[in-house]
Amino acid sequence: MATIDQLKTNLISKISSISNKDYLTALDKLISNSIAANSSPLTESQEAMLKMSQEDFDKGLTISQDAMMKRNLEWLNEK
């Protein structure tokens, strides 16, 4: 049985050899619809958390990754 990487490589090779625009368009729609069907919408709580995060960012209540790493190291060294 082929691995996922082998299947992807084989598909890419086959798609690259197709020159029919209508066929490629239909294939693109099929893949796009499959991706959309497999994604799940956000829950209300997830949307609320994202909204709160955006509000924190808009208010400047965030810090850089470097500052967070420094803060964490300082906290760990206190222990």
PyRosetta script that sets phi, psi and omega in degrees:
from pyrosetta import init, pose_from_sequence

init()
pose = pose_from_sequence("MATIDQLKTNLISKISSISNKDYLTALDKLISNSIAANSSPLTESQEAMLKMSQEDFDKGLTISQDAMMKRNLEWLNEK")
pose.set_psi(1, 137.3)
pose.set_omega(1, -176.8)
pose.set_phi(2, -73.9)
pose.set_psi(2, 146.2)
pose.set_omega(2, 176.0)
pose.set_phi(3, -79.2)
pose.set_psi(3, 167.3)
pose.set_omega(3, 179.1)
pose.set_phi(4, -59.7)
pose.set_psi(4, -43.0)
pose.set_omega(4, -180.0)
pose.set_phi(5, -62.8)
pose.set_psi(5, -38.8)
pose.set_omega(5, 177.7)
pose.set_phi(6, -65.3)
pose.set_psi(6, -42.1)
pose.set_omega(6, 178.5)
pose.set_phi(7, -62.9)
pose.set_psi(7, -43.5)
pose.set_omega(7, 178.7)
pose.set_phi(8, -61.3)
pose.set_psi(8, -44.8)
pose.set_omega(8, -179.9)
pose.set_phi(9, -62.0)
pose.set_psi(9, -43.9)
pose.set_omega(9, 179.3)
pose.set_phi(10, -63.8)
pose.set_psi(10, -42.4)
pose.set_omega(10, 179.0)
pose.set_phi(11, -64.3)
pose.set_psi(11, -43.4)
pose.set_omega(11, 179.1)
pose.set_phi(12, -60.1)
pose.set_psi(12, -43.3)
pose.set_omega(12, 179.1)
pose.set_phi(13, -61.7)
pose.set_psi(13, -45.0)
pose.set_omega(13, -179.4)
pose.set_phi(14, -67.4)
pose.set_psi(14, -42.5)
pose.set_omega(14, 179.9)
pose.set_phi(15, -63.6)
pose.set_psi(15, -38.6)
pose.set_omega(15, -179.6)
pose.set_phi(16, -62.2)
pose.set_psi(16, -26.2)
pose.set_omega(16, -178.1)
pose.set_phi(17, -86.5)
pose.set_psi(17, -8.4)
pose.set_omega(17, -179.1)
pose.set_phi(18, -82.5)
pose.set_psi(18, 132.0)
pose.set_omega(18, 179.1)
pose.set_phi(19, -118.0)
pose.set_psi(19, -1.0)
pose.set_omega(19, 179.9)
pose.set_phi(20, -81.5)
pose.set_psi(20, 113.0)
pose.set_omega(20, -175.6)
pose.set_phi(21, -61.7)
pose.set_psi(21, -42.1)
pose.set_omega(21, -179.3)
pose.set_phi(22, -63.0)
pose.set_psi(22, -41.2)
pose.set_omega(22, 179.0)
pose.set_phi(23, -64.1)
pose.set_psi(23, -44.1)
pose.set_omega(23, 179.5)
pose.set_phi(24, -65.7)
pose.set_psi(24, -37.9)
pose.set_omega(24, 177.7)
pose.set_phi(25, -63.6)
pose.set_psi(25, -44.0)
pose.set_omega(25, 178.7)
pose.set_phi(26, -64.1)
pose.set_psi(26, -40.1)
pose.set_omega(26, 178.8)
pose.set_phi(27, -65.3)
pose.set_psi(27, -40.8)
pose.set_omega(27, 177.8)
pose.set_phi(28, -61.8)
pose.set_psi(28, -43.6)
pose.set_omega(28, 178.3)
pose.set_phi(29, -63.7)
pose.set_psi(29, -41.8)
pose.set_omega(29, 179.1)
pose.set_phi(30, -60.5)
pose.set_psi(30, -46.2)
pose.set_omega(30, -179.6)
pose.set_phi(31, -67.3)
pose.set_psi(31, -43.5)
pose.set_omega(31, -179.8)
pose.set_phi(32, -62.3)
pose.set_psi(32, -42.0)
pose.set_omega(32, 178.5)
pose.set_phi(33, -65.9)
pose.set_psi(33, -36.1)
pose.set_omega(33, 178.7)
pose.set_phi(34, -66.0)
pose.set_psi(34, -41.6)
pose.set_omega(34, 179.1)
pose.set_phi(35, -65.1)
pose.set_psi(35, -44.0)
pose.set_omega(35, -179.6)
pose.set_phi(36, -64.7)
pose.set_psi(36, -37.7)
pose.set_omega(36, -178.7)
pose.set_phi(37, -69.6)
pose.set_psi(37, -27.8)
pose.set_omega(37, -178.4)
pose.set_phi(38, -87.5)
pose.set_psi(38, -9.6)
pose.set_omega(38, 178.3)
pose.set_phi(39, -92.2)
pose.set_psi(39, 141.9)
pose.set_omega(39, -178.2)
pose.set_phi(40, -106.0)
pose.set_psi(40, 144.7)
pose.set_omega(40, 179.5)
pose.set_phi(41, -69.1)
pose.set_psi(41, 158.1)
pose.set_omega(41, 179.3)
pose.set_phi(42, -71.5)
pose.set_psi(42, 146.6)
pose.set_omega(42, 174.5)
pose.set_phi(43, -77.0)
pose.set_psi(43, 167.4)
pose.set_omega(43, 178.9)
pose.set_phi(44, -60.8)
pose.set_psi(44, -39.8)
pose.set_omega(44, -179.5)
pose.set_phi(45, -68.5)
pose.set_psi(45, -36.1)
pose.set_omega(45, 177.1)
pose.set_phi(46, -65.4)
pose.set_psi(46, -42.5)
pose.set_omega(46, 177.9)
pose.set_phi(47, -63.3)
pose.set_psi(47, -39.4)
pose.set_omega(47, 178.9)
pose.set_phi(48, -64.0)
pose.set_psi(48, -42.2)
pose.set_omega(48, 179.0)
pose.set_phi(49, -64.2)
pose.set_psi(49, -41.3)
pose.set_omega(49, 178.2)
pose.set_phi(50, -64.8)
pose.set_psi(50, -39.5)
pose.set_omega(50, 178.5)
pose.set_phi(51, -63.6)
pose.set_psi(51, -44.2)
pose.set_omega(51, 179.1)
pose.set_phi(52, -63.4)
pose.set_psi(52, -39.5)
pose.set_omega(52, 179.2)
pose.set_phi(53, -64.1)
pose.set_psi(53, -42.6)
pose.set_omega(53, 178.8)
pose.set_phi(54, -64.0)
pose.set_psi(54, -39.6)
pose.set_omega(54, 178.0)
pose.set_phi(55, -63.7)
pose.set_psi(55, -41.8)
pose.set_omega(55, 176.2)
pose.set_phi(56, -59.9)
pose.set_psi(56, -44.0)
pose.set_omega(56, 179.8)
pose.set_phi(57, -63.3)
pose.set_psi(57, -45.6)
pose.set_omega(57, -179.8)
pose.set_phi(58, -61.3)
pose.set_psi(58, -33.0)
pose.set_omega(58, -179.6)
pose.set_phi(59, -86.3)
pose.set_psi(59, -0.5)
pose.set_omega(59, -179.9)
pose.set_phi(60, 75.6)
pose.set_psi(60, 24.5)
pose.set_omega(60, -177.3)
pose.set_phi(61, -91.4)
pose.set_psi(61, 24.9)
pose.set_omega(61, 179.6)
pose.set_phi(62, -115.3)
pose.set_psi(62, 162.7)
pose.set_omega(62, 175.8)
pose.set_phi(63, -128.5)
pose.set_psi(63, 161.8)
pose.set_omega(63, -179.1)
pose.set_phi(64, -72.1)
pose.set_psi(64, 163.1)
pose.set_omega(64, 176.8)
pose.set_phi(65, -61.1)
pose.set_psi(65, -41.1)
pose.set_omega(65, 180.0)
pose.set_phi(66, -62.4)
pose.set_psi(66, -43.5)
pose.set_omega(66, 179.2)
pose.set_phi(67, -63.7)
pose.set_psi(67, -38.8)
pose.set_omega(67, 179.1)
pose.set_phi(68, -66.2)
pose.set_psi(68, -41.8)
pose.set_omega(68, 178.4)
pose.set_phi(69, -62.1)
pose.set_psi(69, -43.5)
pose.set_omega(69, 179.1)
pose.set_phi(70, -62.0)
pose.set_psi(70, -44.5)
pose.set_omega(70, 179.2)
pose.set_phi(71, -61.0)
pose.set_psi(71, -43.8)
pose.set_omega(71, 179.9)
pose.set_phi(72, -63.6)
pose.set_psi(72, -43.1)
pose.set_omega(72, 178.8)
pose.set_phi(73, -62.7)
pose.set_psi(73, -42.6)
pose.set_omega(73, 177.7)
pose.set_phi(74, -61.0)
pose.set_psi(74, -42.2)
pose.set_omega(74, 180.0)
pose.set_phi(75, -65.0)
pose.set_psi(75, -43.3)
pose.set_omega(75, 179.7)
pose.set_phi(76, -64.3)
pose.set_psi(76, -37.1)
pose.set_omega(76, -179.2)
pose.set_phi(77, -70.2)
pose.set_psi(77, -21.6)
pose.set_omega(77, 177.1)
pose.set_phi(78, -73.1)
pose.set_psi(78, -22.9)
pose.set_omega(78, -175.7)
pose.set_phi(79, -77.1)
pose.dump_pdb("model.pdb")
